[in-house]
Amino acid sequence: VPPRYNYWTIILNEKPTAFRAYKREDLMPTYRRLLAKHPSAALMWFSKGRFWVITGRRTVIA
């Protein structure tokens, strides 16, 4: 299986976790559970070697 270069991932304590998925919906149950215990958790898109924060119509490089 080739590595994935474009995926959603959960960031916890400013570090990426092993939770990754191409579809955001696939990560939402896990993200909600982690967010309950760790309010600093974030869901970010990884592409082109960078993490991207995507909120609505805005895209920000993190």
Secondary structure as UniProt FT lines:
FT   STRAND          7..12
FT   TURN            13..14
FT   STRAND          15..21
FT   HELIX           24..37
FT   TURN            39..40
FT   STRAND          42..47
FT   TURN            48..49
FT   STRAND          50..55
FT   TURN            56..57
FT   STRAND          58..61
//
